Amino acid sequence: MKLRRDAPITPAIVEQASEWLMLHWGGELDADQRQAFARWQTANPEHQRAWQRLQQLQQTLGGVPADSARAVLRDAPDAQRRTALKLLGGLLMAGGSAYLVQDSQPWRAAFAEQSTGTGEIRHLTLSDGTRLALNSDSAVDLRFTAQARRMRLIRGEILLTSGHDPVRPLIVETAVGDVQALGTRFTVREMDGGSRVELYEGQVRISPRHASAVQMDAGSCLWFNARQVGAMQPLDVNASSWSEGRLIAERQPLGRFIHELARYRPGWLRCEDDVSGLLLTGVFPLNDTDSILAALERTLPIRVEAVTRYWVTVKRRG
């Protein structure tokens, strides 16, 4: 029986094809590897179909930059390599047009130039002097050219303090539009089907994909998506405290605080409705989220119920 060209490929062949692609990305194949690859391709028509699909997948994703892919193979820990391989196999196995998703966030995040894991915060100084901080579980690609300094925010949140460059604009690309710095310090966060911008210094220009651009002044924040810009709101001056490794709450509802804290620990952390309105004030270091939960339990009428470390619920005490 002849298989349809878009039929799913068996897991064993997916794994083999993915390994071969990763090997190609790792650098030049030696003579023995080239011969082994040729034998593998001709051993089974399904091998050729898997390899052809991989080529199509690369083209459709816009071509994962070879330098980025090789950097993952050369420099990344084994866990990240395995993650990339798993994502690649998942896309291949999907069959039909599912593997042709042009902007696969997990795929791009796996190969992002800069990324952080859950609970990790990273600080970088870029070639132009711009200071970049990545929040927990965030990923960004950098595309600096002679014409512009572009960053693509793939996931999570970044804080930027722009370096001086009178010729090249500094632009953060999001899924719903662009944020251009006009000499400034600001955050951009992917959330709620759009992007949120918080502006601490200077000005930025927000350019949604399908709506008119607006300009922001320091001390304000807003949310926007591809077709609209939300109302300008006053800035919470503590919102960027994560970049200093802490969360600051000033009479903040517990539900909102727990929602933010959940970004910094793996698994599921939630707050039940009947305690979500309790007000909280304090400064909490992010390097130990278990200690934060223990401190909340001591100071508020709540209990922290942990089925496992990865499934935690904050409930009313009693």
C-alpha positions in Angstrom: 0.0 0.0 0.0 1.4 3.4 -1.1 1.6 6.0 1.6 0.2 9.5 1.0 3.0 12.1 0.9 1.5 13.9 3.9 1.1 10.8 6.0 2.8 10.8 9.4 6.3 9.3 9.6 7.0 6.6 12.0 8.8 7.6 15.3 11.9 5.5 14.6 12.5 7.1 11.2 11.7 10.5 12.7 14.4 10.0 15.3 17.0 8.9 12.7 16.2 11.8 10.3 16.4 14.3 13.1 19.7 13.0 14.3 21.1 13.3 10.8 19.9 16.9 10.5 21.5 17.8 13.8 24.7 16.1 12.7 24.6 18.2 9.5 24.1 21.4 11.5 27.0 20.5 13.8 29.5 21.1 11.0 31.0 19.4 8.0 30.4 15.6 7.8 33.6 13.5 7.4 33.9 10.9 4.6 32.6 8.0 6.7 29.6 10.0 7.8 28.8 11.1 4.2 28.8 7.4 3.1 26.7 6.4 6.1 24.2 9.1 5.3 24.0 8.1 1.7 23.4 4.5 2.6 20.7 5.5 5.1 18.9 7.6 2.5 18.7 4.8 0.0 17.9 2.0 2.4 14.2 2.9 2.7 11.9 5.2 0.7 10.6 6.5 4.0 14.1 7.7 4.9 14.0 9.9 1.7 10.5 11.2 2.5 11.6 12.1 6.0 14.7 13.9 4.8 12.7 15.8 2.1 10.1 16.8 4.7 12.9 18.2 6.9 14.2 20.3 4.1 10.7 21.7 3.6 10.3 22.3 7.3 13.5 24.4 7.4 12.4 26.5 4.5 8.9 27.1 5.9 10.3 28.1 9.3 12.3 30.8 7.5 15.5 28.8 7.8 16.8 28.5 11.3 20.1 30.4 11.1 22.9 28.0 10.7 25.1 29.9 13.2 22.4 29.7 15.8 21.8 26.0 15.3 25.5 25.2 15.3 25.9 27.2 18.5 23.2 25.1 20.2 25.0 21.9 19.2 28.5 23.2 20.1 27.8 25.2 23.3 24.4 24.1 24.7 24.0 21.5 27.4 22.8 18.1 26.4 19.3 18.9 27.8 18.9 21.7 25.3 20.1 19.6 22.4 17.5 16.9 23.4 14.8 19.5 23.6 15.6 20.8 20.1 15.6 17.2 18.8 12.3 16.5 20.5 10.7 19.6 18.9 12.0 18.7 15.5 10.7 15.2 15.8 7.3 16.4 17.0 6.9 18.7 13.9 8.0 15.9 11.6 5.6 13.3 13.0 2.6 15.6 12.8 1.9 14.8 9.1 -0.2 16.9 6.7 0.4 20.6 7.0 0.8 20.7 10.8 4.6 20.6 10.5 4.5 23.7 8.2 3.7 26.1 11.0 5.7 29.2 9.9 6.3 30.7 13.3 6.5 27.8 15.7 7.3 29.5 19.1 8.8 26.3 20.8 11.0 25.7 17.8 12.3 29.3 17.6 12.7 29.5 21.4 14.8 26.3 21.4 17.2 27.9 18.9 17.0 31.5 20.2 20.3 33.4 20.4 19.6 34.3 24.1 17.2 32.5 26.4 16.5 31.7 30.0 15.0 28.7 31.8 12.3 28.9 34.5 13.5 30.9 37.5 16.6 32.1 35.6 17.3 35.8 35.1 20.2 36.9 32.8 21.9 40.2 32.2 23.9 41.1 29.1 25.7 44.1 27.6 25.4 44.1 23.8 27.9 45.3 21.2 26.3 48.8 21.0 26.3 49.3 24.8 22.6 48.4 25.2 22.0 46.6 28.5 19.6 43.6 28.2 18.0 41.6 31.0 15.9 38.5 30.3 13.3 37.5 32.7 12.4 33.9 33.6 11.5 31.6 30.7 12.3 34.2 28.0 13.9 34.0 24.6 15.1 36.7 22.1 16.9 36.8 18.8 19.3 39.6 18.0 19.6 41.0 14.4 22.0 43.9 14.4 22.8 45.3 10.9 24.3 48.5 9.5 20.7 49.8 9.2 19.0 48.8 12.5 19.4 47.1 15.8 16.5 44.6 15.9 15.5 42.1 18.6 12.8 39.6 18.2 11.0 38.8 21.5 10.0 35.2 21.1 8.8 34.5 24.6 8.7 36.0 28.0 9.9 39.5 29.0 13.0 41.7 28.5 14.2 44.9 30.1 16.3 47.2 27.8 18.5 50.2 28.5 19.3 51.4 25.1 22.9 52.2 24.0 23.6 55.4 22.1 23.6 55.0 18.3 22.4 58.0 16.3 22.2 56.0 13.0 20.6 52.7 13.8 17.2 52.6 15.6 16.7 50.0 18.3 13.5 48.0 17.6 11.9 45.1 19.6 9.8 43.0 17.3 6.9 41.1 18.9 4.3 38.8 17.4 1.8 41.7 17.2 4.0 44.7 16.3 7.2 46.7 16.9 8.5 48.8 19.8 11.1 51.4 18.8 13.3 53.0 21.5 13.8 56.7 21.4 16.7 56.8 23.9 15.1 54.9 26.8 14.7 52.2 29.5 11.7 50.0 29.1 10.3 46.4 29.3 8.4 44.4 26.8 6.4 41.3 27.8 4.5 38.8 25.8 1.1 38.3 27.5 -2.7 37.9 27.0 -2.6 37.6 23.2 -0.5 40.8 22.9 2.5 42.7 24.3 2.8 44.9 27.3 5.3 47.8 27.4 6.4 49.6 30.6 8.4 52.8 30.1 10.8 54.0 32.8 12.9 56.6 30.9 12.7 58.4 27.5 10.1 57.6 24.9 9.1 54.6 22.7 7.0 54.3 19.6 4.5 51.4 19.5 3.7 50.2 15.9 1.0 47.5 15.9 0.9 45.3 12.7 -2.5 46.6 11.6 -3.1 49.9 13.5 -1.7 53.4 13.7 1.5 54.0 15.7 1.4 55.7 19.1 4.1 57.3 21.2 4.7 56.6 24.9 6.3 58.9 27.5 8.2 57.9 30.6 6.1 56.8 33.6 3.4 55.0 31.6 2.6 51.4 30.4 0.2 49.9 27.9 -0.9 46.7 26.3 -1.3 46.3 22.5 -2.1 43.6 20.0 -1.9 43.6 16.2 -5.1 45.7 15.7 -5.4 48.0 18.7 -3.6 49.8 21.5 -5.0 49.8 25.0 -5.4 52.7 27.3 -2.2 54.4 28.7 -1.9 53.6 32.4 0.4 54.8 35.2 3.6 52.8 35.6 4.1 50.5 38.6 7.7 51.5 39.5 8.2 48.1 41.1 7.3 46.2 38.0 10.9 45.7 36.9 12.2 44.6 40.3 12.6 41.1 38.8 15.7 42.4 37.1 17.3 42.8 40.5 16.2 39.3 41.5 13.2 40.2 43.7 9.5 40.8 43.7 8.2 43.9 45.5 4.6 44.0 46.6 2.9 47.2 48.0 -0.7 46.3 49.1 -0.8 43.9 46.2 -3.7 41.3 46.0 -2.3 37.9 46.8 -3.8 36.3 43.7 -1.9 38.7 41.5 1.3 38.1 43.5 1.0 34.3 43.2 0.3 34.7 39.4 3.7 36.5 39.1 5.5 34.2 41.4 4.4 31.2 39.3 6.6 32.5 36.5 9.7 31.7 38.5 9.1 28.1 39.5 8.4 24.9 37.5 5.0 23.2 37.6 1.6 24.5 38.6 1.1 27.3 41.3 -2.3 28.7 41.9 -4.3 30.7 44.4 -7.9 30.0 45.4 -10.4 32.8 44.9 -11.4 33.1 48.5 -7.9 34.3 49.5 -6.8 36.0 46.2 -8.0 39.4 47.5 -5.8 39.4 50.6 -3.4 42.4 50.5 0.4 41.8 50.6 3.3 44.1 51.2 6.9 43.0 51.2 10.2 42.4 49.3 10.8 38.8 48.2 14.1 37.4 46.8 13.4 35.2 43.8 16.2 32.8 44.4 14.1 30.6 46.6 10.4 30.5 45.8 9.7 27.8 48.5 10.9 30.2 51.1 8.6 32.9 49.7 5.6 30.5 50.0 6.7 29.6 53.6 6.9 33.3 54.5 3.4 33.9 53.1 2.0 31.0 55.2 3.5 32.5 58.4 2.2 36.0 57.8 -1.2 35.5 56.1 -4.3 33.4 57.1 -3.4 30.8 54.4 -1.9 27.4 53.9 0.2 26.2 51.1 -0.9 22.7 50.0 1.7 20.9 47.9 0.7 17.6 46.2 4.2 17.6 44.8 6.7 20.5 44.4 5.2 20.9 40.9 1.5 21.1 42.0 0.9 23.8 44.7 -2.3 25.5 45.8 -2.6 28.5 48.1 -5.8 28.1 50.2 -7.5 29.6 53.3 -6.2 28.3 56.6 -8.6 26.4 58.8 
